[in-house]
Amino acid sequence: MGDRNGTSGSRRRRTASRLSVQGGGGPVAAEEEAQDHPDVGAGGDAPTPTPAPDKDRDTNVGSGHLELRCHRLQESLFSSDSGFSNYRGILNWCVVMLILSNARLFLENLIKYGILVDPIQVVSLFLKDPYSWPAPCLVIVANIFAVAAFQIEKLLSVDALTEQVGLLLHVANLATILCFPAAVALLVKSITPASSGKVSGAAAQQTVSYPDNLTYRDLYYFIFAPTLCYELNFPRSPRIRKRFLLRRILEMLFFTQLQVGLIQQWMVPTIQNSMKPFKDMDYSRIIERLLKLAVPNHLIWLIFFYWLFHSCLNAVAELMQFGDREFYRDWWNSESVTYFWQNWNIPVHKWCSRHFYKPMLRRGSNRWIARTGVFLVSAFFHEYLVSVPLRMFRLWAFTAMIAQVPLAWIVGRFFQGNYGNAAVWVTLIIGQPVAVLMYVHDYYVLNYEAPTSGA
């Protein structure tokens, strides 16, 4: 019995050695053998029975220095040469960490300030003086300028005016509508940044040509349609989808309340606590306040983007059966500043491209000068839209937009791929709270500090 065991053990050792020399040994040899005999696979349905594992064989095979090779030529997963790209677990970890960190900040805010959300306060802001709403009144008065442009174009269509006179009247009308709101904001002290107005309607599908389009119906369809670029025949959707419209309206209501609540509960206390460091020029505290404001500001900006460009514009487009729903593209994948500005606000981008960028190219300007010109125009209107409601001109928004030109060159020159995308996100997260603090600080100094010091 002992001889037979010894003989079989020697045979097993010789067989193991022969396998290791001929086939490379271990799992590699087993894998090659499985490929040569496809009937013996991982499924366990091979016709030939698999022998039971032998503990003595495993021990003997593992004792040699050539058996069971477990290493091969390969890169670490984090190396770019590895070809590995499944980082979903890390993304989930980032989301969990983001939720936990913001939950801590939110809890700290509740402990420190209590519940500050008060929807009644927002409603009372409008009901306090119902006959003094300059901003909605400006929206109504804007119809005068729209009708004036309409009448000028009508006179041009029947040759009642020359092209030169018509151009002069259009320029005067545009200059007036640009200066009139600023004058009202500066002269009427009761104007506030909070106001809005919405009108909706629908038009039947039809094909028109100039000058048959010069009707009030066509004029007001363009005014209320979610676009800035006029066309004789807009693409139209065949019907109004009631469920789609209802979802967008519910989103509008929900995200409006969410934004107001986050501003009241999170941003207002942080901004109020930022005034003293700015006044004392305590740079370390200013940076701390800036970073603390960055999180709620960015969250509110993301919610605002979805609320405006997806919920609101889609709701208006659905009501008016406006067919082109490309209000934004994948700006979140931007690897350059230029790509972000071209894709996050498509209606404005199309208007700038149609009325500024392409005309400058046709007049012989190169692409860099044309893009710079577009940024200058955009910078002017950003400053205009911020400064007019606040009744002060500090050029912070204008400076921030102009800074996008060298920033776009730096990001495009030194950052590529994911690094470029990260650079774009950093500018969005940090840049906006800087502008917010600048304007709030100046508004606070002009309206609260100055009268106190004078007294």
FIFI-933292 format. One record per residue (C-alpha): residue number from 1; residue in one letter; x, y, z. Coordinates in steps of 0.2 Angstrom, whole numbers. Layout:
% FIFI-933292
   i aa    px    py    pz
 NUM  A     X     Y     Z
...
% end
This chain:
% FIFI-933292
   i aa    px    py    pz
   1  M     0     0     0
   2  G    14    12     4
   3  D    23     8   -12
   4  R     8    11   -22
   5  N     5    28   -14
   6  G    23    32   -16
   7  T    23    27   -34
   8  S     7    37   -37
   9  G    14    52   -28
  10  S    30    51   -39
  11  R    19    50   -55
  12  R    10    65   -50
  13  R    26    75   -47
  14  R    33    69   -63
  15  T    16    74   -72
  16  A    16    91   -63
  17  S    34    94   -68
  18  R    31    89   -86
  19  L    16   101   -87
  20  S    25   115   -80
  21  V    40   113   -93
  22  Q    29   111  -108
  23  G    14   122  -105
  24  G    21   136   -95
  25  G    12   129   -79
  26  G    -3   134   -68
  27  P   -18   144   -74
  28  V   -10   148   -91
  29  A    -8   130   -96
  30  A   -26   127   -90
  31  E   -33   141  -100
  32  E   -24   136  -115
  33  E   -30   118  -113
  34  A   -48   124  -111
  35  Q   -46   134  -127
  36  D   -40   118  -136
  37  H   -55   108  -129
  38  P   -70   120  -130
  39  D   -81   106  -123
  40  V   -73   108  -106
  41  G   -78   125  -101
  42  A   -83   136   -86
  43  G  -101   131   -88
  44  G   -99   114   -80
  45  D  -108   105   -94
  46  A   -93    96  -102
  47  P   -96    77  -106
  48  T   -79    72   -98
  49  P   -80    72   -79
  50  T   -68    84   -70
  51  P   -57    75   -57
  52  A   -58    80   -39
  53  P   -45    92   -33
  54  D   -30    84   -25
  55  K   -23    92   -10
  56  D    -6    83   -11
  57  R    -5    89   -29
  58  D    -9   107   -25
  59  T     4   107   -12
  60  N    18    99   -22
  61  V    14   110   -37
  62  G    15   126   -27
  63  S    32   121   -20
  64  G    42   123   -36
  65  H    49   139   -42
  66  L    42   137   -60
  67  E    24   132   -56
  68  L     8   143   -55
  69  R    15   159   -63
  70  C     4   173   -56
  71  H    12   188   -64
  72  R    11   196   -81
  73  L    16   212   -90
  74  Q     2   225   -85
  75  E     0   243   -80
  76  S    -9   249   -64
  77  L   -27   254   -67
  78  F   -24   273   -63
  79  S   -11   273   -77
  80  S   -17   280   -93
  81  D    -8   266  -103
  82  S   -19   253   -94
  83  G   -34   257  -104
  84  F   -45   256   -89
  85  S   -60   268   -89
  86  N   -73   261   -77
  87  Y   -72   274   -63
  88  R   -91   273   -58
  89  G   -87   268   -40
  90  I   -76   283   -38
  91  L   -90   294   -45
  92  N  -102   287   -33
  93  W   -90   290   -19
  94  C   -89   308   -24
  95  V  -108   310   -24
  96  V  -109   302    -7
  97  M   -96   313     0
  98  L  -104   328    -8
  99  I  -121   324     0
 100  L  -113   321    17
 101  S  -103   337    16
 102  N  -118   348    11
 103  A  -129   339    24
 104  R  -117   344    37
 105  L  -117   362    31
 106  F  -136   362    30
 107  L  -137   356    48
 108  E  -125   369    54
 109  N  -135   382    45
 110  L  -151   376    54
 111  I  -143   375    71
 112  K  -135   393    69
 113  Y  -149   402    61
 114  G  -165   392    63
 115  I  -178   391    49
 116  L  -177   406    39
 117  V  -188   400    24
 118  D  -204   411    23
 119  P  -213   410     6
 120  I  -226   423    13
 121  Q  -211   436    14
 122  V  -208   434    -5
 123  V  -227   436    -9
 124  S  -228   451     2
 125  L  -214   459    -7
 126  F  -225   460   -22
 127  L  -242   464   -13
 128  K  -234   477    -2
 129  D  -236   491   -15
 130  P  -246   483   -30
 131  Y  -246   500   -39
 132  S  -227   502   -39
 133  W  -220   488   -49
 134  P  -208   497   -61
 135  A  -201   481   -69
 136  P  -218   473   -74
 137  C  -223   490   -80
 138  L  -207   491   -91
 139  V  -212   474   -99
 140  I  -229   482  -103
 141  V  -221   498  -110
 142  A  -209   488  -121
 143  N  -224   484  -132
 144  I  -223   502  -138
 145  F  -206   499  -145
 146  A  -210   483  -153
 147  V  -225   490  -161
 148  A  -215   505  -167
 149  A  -202   493  -175
 150  F  -216   484  -183
 151  Q  -224   500  -190
 152  I  -207   505  -197
 153  E  -205   488  -206
 154  K  -222   489  -213
 155  L  -219   506  -220
 156  L  -202   499  -228
 157  S  -212   485  -236
 158  V  -223   497  -246
 159  D  -208   509  -250
 160  A  -216   523  -239
 161  L  -199   525  -232
 162  T  -181   524  -239
 163  E  -169   511  -233
 164  Q  -158   525  -225
 165  V  -173   533  -216
 166  G  -179   516  -210
 167  L  -162   511  -203
 168  L  -161   528  -194
 169  L  -178   525  -186
 170  H  -173   507  -181
 171  V  -157   513  -173
 172  A  -166   527  -164
 173  N  -180   515  -158
 174  L  -167   502  -152
 175  A  -157   515  -143
 176  T  -172   522  -134
 177  I  -178   504  -128
 178  L  -160   502  -122
 179  C  -159   518  -112
 180  F  -177   519  -106
 181  P  -176   505   -93
 182  A  -160   512   -86
 183  A  -167   529   -84
 184  V  -183   522   -75
 185  A  -172   512   -63
 186  L  -161   527   -59
 187  L  -176   539   -56
 188  V  -189   527   -48
 189  K  -183   523   -31
 190  S  -195   509   -28
 191  I  -189   497   -41
 192  T  -183   480   -35
 193  P  -173   466   -43
 194  A  -188   454   -40
 195  S  -201   455   -54
 196  S  -207   445   -69
 197  G  -220   443   -82
 198  K  -226   429   -93
 199  V  -238   428  -108
 200  S  -241   412  -118
 201  G  -251   408  -133
 202  A  -251   396  -148
 203  A  -252   399  -167
 204  A  -257   387  -181
 205  Q  -245   379  -193
 206  Q  -243   390  -209
 207  T  -231   395  -221
 208  V  -229   414  -225
 209  S  -217   425  -235
 210  Y  -212   443  -233
 211  P  -222   455  -232
 212  D  -237   443  -227
 213  N  -228   440  -211
 214  L  -231   459  -205
 215  T  -245   455  -194
 216  Y  -248   458  -175
 217  R  -251   439  -173
 218  D  -234   435  -181
 219  L  -226   449  -171
 220  Y  -232   443  -154
 221  Y  -229   425  -158
 222  F  -210   430  -160
 223  I  -210   441  -144
 224  F  -216   426  -133
 225  A  -208   412  -142
 226  P  -192   405  -133
 227  T  -180   412  -146
 228  L  -171   428  -150
 229  C  -169   425  -169
 230  Y  -183   429  -180
 231  E  -188   418  -194
 232  L  -203   418  -207
 233  N  -208   401  -203
 234  F  -203   393  -186
 235  P  -203   374  -185
 236  R  -219   369  -176
 237  S  -224   354  -166
 238  P  -239   345  -171
 239  R  -249   345  -155
 240  I  -248   351  -137
 241  R  -242   336  -125
 242  K  -253   339  -110
 243  R  -243   327   -98
 244  F  -226   335  -104
 245  L  -233   352  -101
 246  L  -239   347   -84
 247  R  -222   340   -79
 248  R  -214   356   -84
 249  I  -226   367   -75
 250  L  -224   357   -59
 251  E  -205   358   -61
 252  M  -206   377   -62
 253  L  -217   378   -46
 254  F  -206   366   -36
 255  F  -189   373   -42
 256  T  -195   391   -39
 257  Q  -199   387   -21
 258  L  -183   377   -19
 259  Q  -172   392   -25
 260  V  -181   404   -14
 261  G  -179   393     1
 262  L  -160   390    -3
 263  I  -157   409    -5
 264  Q  -166   413    11
 265  Q  -159   399    22
 266  W  -142   397    15
 267  M  -136   412     5
 268  V  -143   427    14
 269  P  -134   423    31
 270  T  -118   419    22
 271  I  -118   436    12
 272  Q  -123   446    28
 273  N  -108   438    37
 274  S   -97   443    23
 275  M   -99   461    24
 276  K   -88   464    40
 277  P   -73   454    32
 278  F   -74   465    17
 279  K   -76   481    27
 280  D   -60   476    37
 281  M   -51   469    22
 282  D   -48   453    31
 283  Y   -42   443    17
 284  S   -41   426    25
 285  R   -59   428    31
 286  I   -64   435    14
 287  I   -58   419     6
 288  E   -66   408    19
 289  R   -83   417    16
 290  L   -80   415    -3
 291  L   -78   397    -2
 292  K   -93   395    10
 293  L  -103   404    -2
 294  A   -97   395   -17
 295  V  -107   379   -13
 296  P  -125   386   -11
 297  N  -122   398   -25
 298  H  -117   385   -37
 299  L  -131   373   -32
 300  I  -144   387   -35
 301  W  -136   391   -51
 302  L  -138   373   -57
 303  I  -156   373   -51
 304  F  -159   389   -60
 305  F  -151   382   -76
 306  Y  -163   367   -76
 307  W  -178   378   -71
 308  L  -175   391   -85
 309  F  -168   382   -99
 310  H  -177   365   -97
 311  S  -193   368   -87
 312  C  -198   386   -92
 313  L  -193   387  -110
 314  N  -200   369  -114
 315  A  -216   374  -105
 316  V  -218   390  -116
 317  A  -212   381  -132
 318  E  -225   367  -128
 319  L  -239   380  -126
 320  M  -234   389  -142
 321  Q  -230   373  -152
 322  F  -213   379  -155
 323  G  -203   365  -162
 324  D  -185   369  -159
 325  R  -181   363  -141
 326  E  -162   364  -142
 327  F  -161   377  -128
 328  Y  -144   370  -122
 329  R  -131   357  -126
 330  D  -119   347  -116
 331  W  -110   361  -108
 332  W  -106   351   -93
 333  N   -93   341  -104
 334  S   -84   357  -109
 335  E   -66   355  -110
 336  S   -63   373  -115
 337  V   -71   390  -109
 338  T   -76   393  -127
 339  Y   -86   377  -129
 340  F   -95   381  -113
 341  W  -101   399  -119
 342  Q  -106   391  -135
 343  N  -117   378  -128
 344  W  -124   382  -111
 345  N  -136   396  -118
 346  I  -141   391  -136
 347  P  -154   405  -139
 348  V  -141   419  -135
 349  H  -127   410  -144
 350  K  -138   409  -160
 351  W  -142   427  -158
 352  C  -124   432  -156
 353  S  -118   421  -170
 354  R  -131   427  -182
 355  H  -130   446  -178
 356  F  -112   449  -173
 357  Y  -100   434  -176
 358  K  -105   430  -194
 359  P  -107   448  -200
 360  M   -90   452  -193
 361  L   -83   437  -203
 362  R   -91   442  -218
 363  R   -83   460  -216
 364  G   -66   452  -216
 365  S   -63   450  -197
 366  N   -53   435  -192
 367  R   -61   422  -180
 368  W   -51   428  -164
 369  I   -57   447  -167
 370  A   -75   441  -170
 371  R   -75   431  -154
 372  T   -68   445  -144
 373  G   -81   456  -151
 374  V   -95   444  -146
 375  F   -88   444  -128
 376  L   -88   463  -128
 377  V  -106   463  -133
 378  S  -110   450  -120
 379  A  -100   459  -107
 380  F  -110   475  -110
 381  F  -127   466  -108
 382  H  -122   456   -93
 383  E  -117   472   -84
 384  Y  -132   481   -90
 385  L  -144   467   -84
 386  V  -135   467   -67
 387  S  -132   486   -64
 388  V  -149   493   -70
 389  P  -159   484   -56
 390  L  -146   488   -43
 391  R  -145   506   -49
 392  M  -126   506   -48
 393  F  -113   503   -62
 394  R   -97   494   -55
 395  L   -92   485   -70
 396  W   -89   469   -61
 397  A   -99   458   -73
 398  F   -91   467   -88
 399  T   -74   464   -81
 400  A   -78   446   -77
 401  M   -84   443   -95
 402  I   -69   452  -103
 403  A   -58   441   -92
 404  Q   -65   426  -101
 405  V   -55   430  -116
 406  P   -38   427  -109
 407  L   -45   413   -98
 408  A   -51   404  -113
 409  W   -33   405  -121
 410  I   -25   399  -105
 411  V   -37   384  -103
 412  G   -36   380  -121
 413  R   -17   381  -121
 414  F   -12   372  -104
 415  F   -27   361  -100
 416  Q   -33   347  -111
 417  G   -47   333  -109
 418  N   -52   330   -91
 419  Y   -40   344   -85
 420  G   -49   357   -96
 421  N   -66   351   -90
 422  A   -60   353   -72
 423  A   -53   370   -75
 424  V   -70   376   -83
 425  W   -79   369   -67
 426  V   -68   378   -56
 427  T   -71   395   -65
 428  L   -90   392   -63
 429  I   -89   387   -45
 430  I   -77   401   -39
 431  G   -81   415   -52
 432  Q   -99   418   -48
 433  P   -98   420   -29
 434  V   -84   432   -32
 435  A   -96   443   -43
 436  V  -110   441   -31
 437  L  -100   447   -16
 438  M   -93   462   -26
 439  Y  -110   468   -30
 440  V  -118   465   -13
 441  H  -103   473    -5
 442  D  -105   489   -16
 443  Y  -123   489   -14
 444  Y  -122   488     5
 445  V  -109   502     6
 446  L  -119   514    -5
 447  N  -136   511     3
 448  Y  -132   507    21
 449  E  -114   513    25
 450  A  -114   530    17
 451  P  -130   537    26
 452  T  -123   531    43
 453  S  -106   539    40
 454  G  -114   555    35
 455  A  -125   556    50
% end
